[in-house]
Amino acid sequence: MQKYNELTPEEIRVIENKGTEMPFSGKYDGFYETGVYHCRKCNIPLFSSIEKFDSGSGWPSFDDSIKGAVKEIADADGRRVEIVCANCEGHLGHVFRGEYLTPKNTRHCVNSISLDFKSVEDDEKYEKAYFAGGCFWGIEYWFQKAEGVFDANSGYMGGHTINPTYREICQKDTGHIETVEVIYDSNVISFEKLCKLFFEIHDPEQTNGQGPDIGSQYLSAIFTNNIEEEDIATKLINQLERKGMKIATMLKDANTHKFYIAEHEHQNYYKLRNSKPYCHSYTKKF
C-alpha cells in the first residue's frame, strides 16, 4: 500500500473532503518560479510552471497538466468538472474550458494547498544558459520549442543597476540587455546545440540591435558560465566568420552579471498569444 504524506486539518478539508481555499489566499497564486508542481498528498508531478498563467481568478491556473497526472470527474451539481490527482484522487480544484484565456482554451483552477512546488534549482539534471539577441519575446519563443529545454525566461543581464524594470531598460540608462535564461537538460541537448540555435534565430551581424528594434538593450550577446562554454561559443563564431560573416555577438561572463527575470507580463509572450515573432525567424547557418 502506498504511503501518503501526513496532512494538516486544513489540507484534509480541501484535499480529502473536496473543500476550497479562499481566492487570493494561496501561496501559489501570483507565484511564477520555474519548476514542477507536485501533489501535496502523494508527491506525483501534476503541473509544470511552463503551463501556469495569470487568470485573475485568485487561484493558481494551468492551461495543461502533465500527461496522465490529472483525472476529471463530473461534479454532483452537473455544472462543473472536478480535477483530482490520478494517483491518490486527492482533490485539486476544477477545470474550465471555453474561456479563451490561452490558446489551449483550458484553465485548471487549483487550490494552492493541494500542491507542493519543486524548483528546477533543486534538480541536478538541469543547467542554465543565457542568450541575448534582440527582443526577448522572440528568443524565448524559439528556445521554448527546442527539445531538451525545460523553459526559457525573459529577463535582463549585463547592466549596472539592481532589479531593473522594463521601463528603465527602455530608457537605455541601466546598461542591461534583454536576455533569455534557458533552462535545459544537458542529457538531451548540449550547450553547443543551444548556441547553434541562437545564431540561427537572429542576425548576429547586426551591430545596433535586432531587426527594427534599435538600441543597446537589443544587442547580441552570450553570457557564458565557464571557460568551456566560452570556448564553444568562440568556436562557432569562428566557423561563421570563416563563411564570410562579421559576427557582432559579444561574449560576457555570466558570473559577473546577474540575471534579473523580467516582469510577469513579458513571460511566454508569443505562446500565450498563439502567435509568432515579428523579428526572429529560423535560418540554417551550420
N, C-alpha and C positions, 0 to 999 in steps of 0.2 A: 504493500500500500504506500502511495506517495505521501511524504511528509510535507505539510504546508507550513507557511510562516505563521507565527502567533500574531493575532490581530488585536488591536485595541477595541474597546467598545464602540467607538465611532466608526472604525473600519468595518466592524461586524455589521453595524447598521446599514452601511452603504453597500459593501461587497456581498454579504451573505443575505441580508434582508431587503436588498434592492432599493435602498434609500437614495437620496440626492443631496449633495452638499450645496450650500448657498452659492449663487453665482458670484464671481469675482473674489471668492474667498480661498480658492485652492492655490497651492504653491506653484502649480504648473500653468496657471493662467497668466499670460504675459511673459512666459519663460521660453527662451529660444536658444539654449545652448545646443551644441551638436552632439548627438548620441542616440541611444535607443531607450524607449520606454518599455518597462517590463511589468508583468502582472504582480501586484503587491502580495497576492496570496500564494502564487506558485512559482514566480520568477521567470516564466517563459517570456521571450520578446514579443511585444504586441504591435508597437508603432515605432517608426523611425522619425527622427527630427526633420528629415527631408520632407515628410508629408504634413508637417504641422503648419497651420496658418491661423491668422487672427480673424476669427469670425465675428468678434464683438459680442459674443453671447455670454461671456463670463465663465465659460468652461474651456479647457483645452480642446482644440479641434484638429482633426486629421482628415485629409481627403482620401486616405487609403490606409490599410493595415498591412502588416506582414502576412504574406500568403499563408492561409490556413490557421492563423492565430486567433481569429475572432469569429464567433458564431452569432448569427442573427436569429432572434426569436420574436414572433408576433406578440405584442403586448396584449394583456387581457382586455384593455379598453378598445382594442380593434383599430386604433388610430396610429399608434407609434410602433416602431420596431426596436426592441431591446437588443443591445450587444453585450455578450458575455465572453469571458476567456474560454477558448475552445478546449483548453486542457482541464481547468478546475471548475469552469462555469461560474466563476465569480462575476458579479455584476459590474459592468464598466460604465454604461450610460445608454445612449440611443443613437441610431443612425438616421440621418435625414437626407433625402435626395430631391432634386428639382429646385434648389435654392440659387443655383448659378453663382456660387461664391468662388469656385475654382473651375478650371477646365474639366475636372473629373466629376463635377456636379454632385459631390458627395461630402457629407460632413459627419464624421464620427464624433459625437459630442460626449466627452469622457470626464468622469469625476477624477480630479487630481488624486484623491485619496485611494483610488483603485490602482494607482501607478507607482512604480519606482523608476527613477531615471538613472541611467549609467552613461557617463560621458565617454567619448572616444579617447579622452586623455588617459583613461584607465585601461585601455585596450592596447596591448603592445604591438598588435599587428598593423596598426595604423601609423602612418607618418604624415608630415606636413610639408608642402612646398608652396612657394609664394611667387606669383607672376603678375606683372603689371603690363597692360597693353592697350591702353585707351579706356573707354567707359567700362567699368567693372561688370555691368549687366551682361555685356556680350561675352566677355571672357568667362564669366561664371556659367553662362548658358552652355558653352562648348565643353567645358571641363565636366559639368554635371552629366553629360551624355557619354563620357568615356567609361568603358568597362574597368572596374577596379577602383574607381573614385567613389568614396562614400558620400562626400558632399563637397561643395565649393561655397565659400563665404566671401561676400564682398566687404571690402574694408579699405583702410588707409595705412600707408607704410612709408618710411623714409624721411619723415619730417622732423621738426624740432619742437613741436608743441605736444602737450599731453591731452589725450582724449579729444582729438579734433572732431568737428562736426562737418557735415556735408556743406553747410553754408560757408564755413571757414575755408574749406578746401577750394570751393569755387571762387573765393576771393583771392586765391593764389598767394597767401602770405604765411602758410604753415610749412611749406616745403614738402608736404606729403604727396604721394602718387596714389591714384586709385589702384588698389591691389586686390587680388583674389587669393585667399588661402585655400589650397587644395588639400583635402584630407583623403588619403588613398591607402590601399592595401598593396604594399610592395611585393607581395607574393603573386599579385595579379597583374599589376602594371608598374613599370620601372620609372625612376626619375627621368631617365633618358627619353622614354616614350612620352612622358608628360611634356618635356622640353620641346620635342619634335612637334607635338600637337600645338603647343604655344606659338611656335614660329609659323605654323601653318594656318592659324586662325586670326592673324593680324598682320599688318605690314611692318616688319621690323626695320625697314629702311627709313620710315618717316621720322623726321627729327623734331617736329614741333607739335606732336600729338598723334591722334589716330583718326583717319578719315576727316570728317567735318568737325570733330572735337579737337579744338586747338587750345593748347595751354600746357603748362608744366605739370599739371596734375594728370595729364593723359600720356605721359612719356612711357616708352618701352623699357622694362627692367625685369631682371630675375634676381630675387633675394635668395642667396644660397646659404644653406645651413652649415656647410663644411667644405673642405678642400676637394673632396670627391665630387660634390655637386658642381663646384666651380669649374673643375676640370672637364666635366661632361658638357656643361653649357659652353665653355670655351671651344671645345672640340666641334660642337655643332655650328657655332658661329664661324669657325674657320672653314668648315665644309661649305657653308652658304657663301662665304666670301670668295672661295675658290671657284664658285659658279658665277662670279661677277657681281654679287650683291654687296652693297655697302651697309652693313648692319649697324643700326643706331642703338640697339639694345644695350643697356648698362647692366653690369654685374655688381651687386651690392651685398654686403654682409648682413644676413638676417639676424645675426646675434647682436648687432649693434643698432638695429632698427626694429622697434616694437611694432607688431601688427595690432591695429585697432579695428575691431569689427564695426561696420557701418550700421546706421540706423535700420530698424527692422523693415521699414518700407523699401529698402534697397535690396533685400534678400529675395532670391527666387523670382526676380522681376519678370523675366520672359516666361518662365514656367507657369506662374500664376495667371498670366495674361494669354497663355496659349499662342504666343507669337514668336517671331524670330528677330535676331539683332539686325539693326539697320546699318551697322558699320563693321561687323565682323562676319566673315564667311570663310569656309574652308578652301584652301588651295594647297595641293600637294607640293612640297618642296624637297622632300628627301627620297 
